[in-house]
Amino acid sequence: TEQTSNGMDLPKAIELIEKSDHVGILLPQDTSFDALASAEVLTRTLEKRGKKIGFVAEVSTEKLPHPQALKKLASLGPLPKEFIISYDAAKSPVAELRYEKQGEEIQIILSPKLMALSKDFVTFREGKFLCDCVVALGVDDIETLDLGKTVDPAFFTETPIINIDFSPQNKQYGEINLTDLTKSSLAEILYELAVAIQGEPLDQESATLLLAAIISQTKGFSSPATNADTLLAASELMRLGAKNSEAFALIAEEQSPNLIQLLGRAQVRSKFEKDTGLLWSFLTAEDFQKTGRSPDDNSRVLEELENSFPKHRASVLLWQDGQEDKVNATLAGERPILETIRGRAGGEFQSPHLKLNHAFTSFREAEERLRLLLAEVL
């Protein structure tokens, strides 16, 4: 059954957090300002409760927007891991093992059984994360995250997860799911959670950050997803001292002029088909070159397009990577549809959009091939 942040799971989430010493933060690969601001406020809130916070998966803080506003995240590192010292007793048996403390120094003492022990038989490695629970922010499906070798897959089955999201594509994978489809942003859910954890109103700085996150996610309250609850949350944050001018300034800084130019080019080259329910958009190599942007912005482009056009079944962004003439395709839509397309055409998820593996020789070929594929799927 679907559960919301206003339901029974909120007290369970607080109970789990309160009994946890180490809390891991998990963010999607293509992280929105909404997710970053929510993670910042969550980190501040939990550190006040004496919790030790760290990233589960590596997050690059070098390109973090607004490092002054997101100062906790800018200095946040990965969760600490156990440190394991191994000795190969098969090569030289050990009779006794003990340890002693001399001041702040710990000495691990091995006594030989038959022959002298050797440092050549000693190895060192990292062990498990010190993590009592994970808070995932805007991660619709953990299985699609590319975590490399930094995280053992068993970690997520052994560690309880608090899943915070407002996306209808969310897989409800958490032990506790604070997922509310009536919300327009993560910040609205995080606002409720933070206040409930600390038992008092948010400070002005945190309130401004969450207000900025809501403004960013709703495109200045112009998104069709904006509803009365969204405006109520924004109003409450402003009553707590959130500064409207500062919030909009953060978003204006995030929306750099050249990114806005790229979004404009994509909108001009877009067409919405009522009969098929498809939205098509095109970006050439010149579009990226003239605006100084890259295909890394494709997710932002798709998000903007989805909010700018009437409700549709799927969006297709056809684009050139700027280094060659071949045309690539990235699709947005409901997760089951994208899963079906990936099964037939191959591709990789880029949280939450699907980039096809195949590159086409022209925009015309790409549109014709994908139109046939989508006709079968939809």
N, C-alpha and C positions, 0 to 999 in steps of 0.2 A: 504494500500500500504506500501511497505517496505521503510523505511527512513534511511538514513545514517548520520553519524556524519559530513559529508561534505555538507549535505543538509540544508534545511530551518530550521531544528529544533535547530541548534546550537545557532543562535541569540535568539530564544525563551527561550532556557535553561538559557542563560546569563541574559536575562530580568527577568526571574523568580527568579534567584539567587540574583540579585541585589536588588530586592524589598523585600527580605526575611531577617528577623533578625536572626531567629533560623533555622538551617539546620540540618536535621537528616541524618546520614549515615547508610545504610542498607547493610549488607554483608551476603553471604550464610553461612550455617552452616559449610560446609567443605571449609574453606577459603584458597585459593591459595596465594602464595607470590605475584602474579600478582595483585590480589584484594587488598591485604594489602598495597603494595607499592603505588598503585593508590589512595587508601583511605588516606594514609599519605600525599601524594603530594596535593590532593584535600583539606585536612584539613589545610595544611600550606597556600595554596592559598587563601582559604576563610577567614581564621583568619586575614590575611593581609588586607582584605576588611572590617574588623570589624564584621564579622559574628560570632555568637555563635554556636559551633558545638557539637554534641553529638550522641551517638549510639541510634538507634531506638530500636533494640533488644540487649539484653545483650551479650557482647563479652568478653571472658575471656582474660585478658591481662597478666595473670600470666605466661602463656606458649607462649606468643607472641615471635616469632623468631626475632632476631636482635633488641632488645629493644633500643639500641643506635641509630640505623639507623631509626627505627620507633618510635622515641621518642614522637611525638605528639599522636600517637595511644596508646602508653603505658600509657599515663596519661589521656587519654580521657575517660570520664564517660558517663552515659546515659543522654539523654536530660532531662532538668528539667521539673517537672510537677507542675500544679497548686496545691495549698494547700487549702482544703475546710474545713471550720468550720461550723458545722450544729447545730442548736438548735431546739429541738422538741417543737414547740409552741402549739401543741395540748395538751400537759401536763401542760403547764403554759403559757398562752397567753402573747404576747409581744405588748406593746403599741407603742414603738418607737425604732428605730435602728439608731445609728450614730457611727462615728469613729473619733478619735482625734489623732494627732501626737504630741508626746513630744520628741523632738530630733529625734533619730532613732527608737524610740519605737512607735508602732501603737497600740492604744487601741480601741477595738470594744465594744461599750456600748449598752446594751439592757435595756430598761425601762419596768418594770412590768406593766401589765394591771389590773389583779385581785388579784394575789397572788405572793409571793416572788419567784424569779427565782432560779434555782438550777444548779450547775455545773454537776449534774448527768444527766441532759438532753442535755449536750454538747457532740458531737462526732467530730472526726477528720478523714479525709481521703484524699488520693491523687486524683487530678482531671486529666484533659487532659494534654498531652504533650504540651509544648510550642514549636511548630514546624510549620514553614510556608511552608516548602517543604522538600521532602525526595529525596536523591540521592542513588539509588540502584546500586551496582557495582557487576556485574556477577551473579545476581539473575535471573534465567531464568523464574521462576514462583513464584509469591508471595504466592499463595495459598498452595504451598507445604512446605513452611517454618514452622517449629515448633517454634512458638513464645510463647508458654505456656500462662500464664495469664498476662504477662507483657504488652501486647499490645491489646487494644480493636480492634476487627475486623473492626469496623466502622472507625477506624483511617485512613485506607488506602483508603476508599471511600471519606473521607472528606479532605484529604491532597494531594496536587498535587505531583506527583512522576516524577523524571527524571530518566529514565531507561537506564543505560549504559551497553552494552553487545556486544559480537561478536559471540555469540552462535546461531546456526540455530534453537535451541530448545526454544529460547526466545519467550514468549507469547505476547510481544508487549503491556504490561499492563499499560505503563506509560502515563501520560498526555503528556509528551515529551519523545520520544524514540530516544536516541542516540545509535542506534544499527547498526552496520556495519559488515556484514558477510565477507567483504574483509579483515578485520583486523585479526591479529593473536593473539592479546592480548588486554586486557583492557587498558594497559598503553599507547598504541598508540592513543586511543580515548581520554583518560584523558590528554595526552600531548596537543592535539589540544584544548581541553576545557580550560585547565589551562592557556595557552598562550593567548587565546581569552579573558578570564576573566581579567587577570592582564595587558594585553596590552603591555607586554614586555617579553623578553626571560626568561626561567627558570634559577634559580641559579644552580651552579655546583652540589650541594648535591642532589637536587631534580632530576636533569637530570641523575645523576648516579643511583638513585633509580629506575627511570623508565627504564633505560637501563637494569638494573639487572632483572626487571620484564619481559621485553621482552625476555631476554636470558633464564630466567627460563621457561616461557610459551612455547617457541619454542625449548626447549632442546638444547640450544646453536646454534640456527638457523638451526638445523637438521630436524625439524618437516616438514612434507609435507605442512603444512599450511603456512610456511614462504614464503613470496613473495617479489616482488620488493619494495612495499610500506613499508613492515616491515624493510627491510634493509635501506631504505631511512630515516625512523624515527630514527633508531639506529644511522645512520650517522649524522643526525641533532643533536641528543642528545650529541654525542661525540664532535661535533663542539661547543656545548655550554659548554664544559668542563667536560662532563661525563667521569669518569675514568674507562676504560675498565677493568683494573686489579682489582679495588675495586668491580666492578659489578660482575665479575666472582667469587671473593672471597666470596661475599654474598651468591651466589648460591651454592658454594662449601660447605659453612657452613650449608646451608639449607639441602643439600643432604648429610646427615650424612652417614658415612661408613656402618652402619648396615642397613640403609634404602636402600642403593645401593645394599647390599647383598640380601635383600628381593626381590628387583626388579629383580635381576639376577636369583634368584631361580624361580620366576614366569615366566620369559622369557624362561628358560630352559624347564619348564613344560607346555609349550604352544603349541598349534597346530592350524594352520589356514586351513580351508576347503574352497577351491575355489568353489566347486560345491554348497555348501549351503550358502556361504558367512558368515560363523560363525567362531569366534575366541574363542577357549576354553583355559582356564588356570587353574592351580590347585595349591593350597597352603595347606600344611599339618600343623598340630599342631606343629610338629617339626620345620618347617620353621620359624614360629613365635618365638619359644623358642630359637633356635640357633642364630637368629639375634637380639633378644631382642626387637622385634617390636610386634605390635598387629593388630587386624582387623581394628583398626582406620585408618590404612594406606591403606585400600583397594581401596579407591578412587584414591589415588596417583598411586597405582599399575595399576589400570584400565586406567588411563590417559596415563601412560607410555606405556602400551601395545597397546593402540589405535594408538599412534604415531609411534610405532616401527614396525607395520605390515601393509601390503597393506590395502587399503580401504575395509571395510567389513560392513555387515548389522547390526551385533550385536556382542557384546562380553559377554562371560559368565565366571565369576570367581567363581570357586567352592573352598570352604575353610572350615577349621575346626577352631573353636574359641579357641582351646588350653586347654579348661577345660573339654571337652567331645569329644567323637569320632564322633558325628553327623556332617554331612556336610551341610553347608549353601551355598546359591547362591546369588551373586550380579551381576546384568546385566547392560550393557551400550548399548546405541543405540539411535535411533531417538525417540523423546518423544511420538509420537502417538503409536509406537510399544510397548514401555514400559507401556504406559497407558492401552493398550489392555491386556498385560500380567498381570498387576496388577488386572485388572477386572476379569480375569479368575483364577488366582492363589493366589491373595492377596499379599500384600507387602507394604513397605513404601519407599518413595523417600529419598535418602541421597545426594541430590544436586550434580549432576543431575542423579545419578545412582539409580537403584531399587534393594533393598534387599527384597528377598521373605521371607514371614513369616514362610513357612514350612521348616523344617530341615529334611534331608534325612539320612538313616542309613549307606550309603556308597557313595563313589565317583561314582561308577558304576551305582547305582540306580539313583543318582542325574542326571548324564549325560543322561541316558535312558529316564527318565521322562521329562526332559527339552527339549531333542531332539524332542520328540513327540509334546510337547506344542509349540515349536518354529516352527515346520513344519506346524502347523495349523495357526499360527499367520503370518508367513512370506510367 
